[in-house]
Amino acid sequence: MSNTQAPKTGLFTGKVKGAKVTDRGTYLNPGKYAVRVKGAQWKHCFGNYDAFILEFDIVTSSRPTNIERQANETAADYDARCKRAPNPVGSTATWFQSCKNAEVGFGALKGFAARVTGSNPEDPEFIEAVEPFLDEVVNGSMGENGERTDKGKLNGVLIPVEVIVIKTKPKPGFPEGGDFSKHNWEAAIEEG
């Protein structure tokens, strides 16, 4: 076979060409953080639902500087504990908010927008402004000439967030409920 002729069979033949590419990021472990927003996107996901994805760099973290190995702790247990510790400063992570359940998803986005702007989610002015705000978080602001003037309204903004794990309601397959990472966002503390 010459070098110019493609092989008829191979390790990946017929498997990669049609595969979907995913943008799964690293999620925040439980802890307290200040994060600097890199960008946001609205994405149609496999499974026929939409999701909001916020990507950010971790500026401060409640992760200890040094995670010491405990007496009688195996290497595997130590590695697992380190992976569950708060994400380190300097790393990148994402917040993924599914809108598969529209009531839950859009409610979470409304709550996020209220918290980071320091607004009351029931204030009529906020209610009128929340959808344009979220649009600008993803797409940027509209200029006077009708063109987008920046990458995203929260890009470069520093936002505090605390992540805690809560139990979900029992359901088939999970009679004790499952673990869910709840993000408690706070008002932005520094503009971009």
Buried (B, 14 or more C-beta within 10 A) or exposed (E): EEEEEEEEEEEEEEEEEEEEEEEEBEEBBBBBBBBBBBBBBBBEBEEEBBBBBBBBBBBBBBBEEEEEEEEEEEEEEBEEEEEEBBBEBEEBBBBBBBBEEEEEBBBBBBBBBBBBBEBEBEEEEBBEBBEEBBBBBBBBBEEEEEEEEEBBBBBBBBBBBBBEEEEEEEEEEEEEEEEEBEBEBEEBEEEB
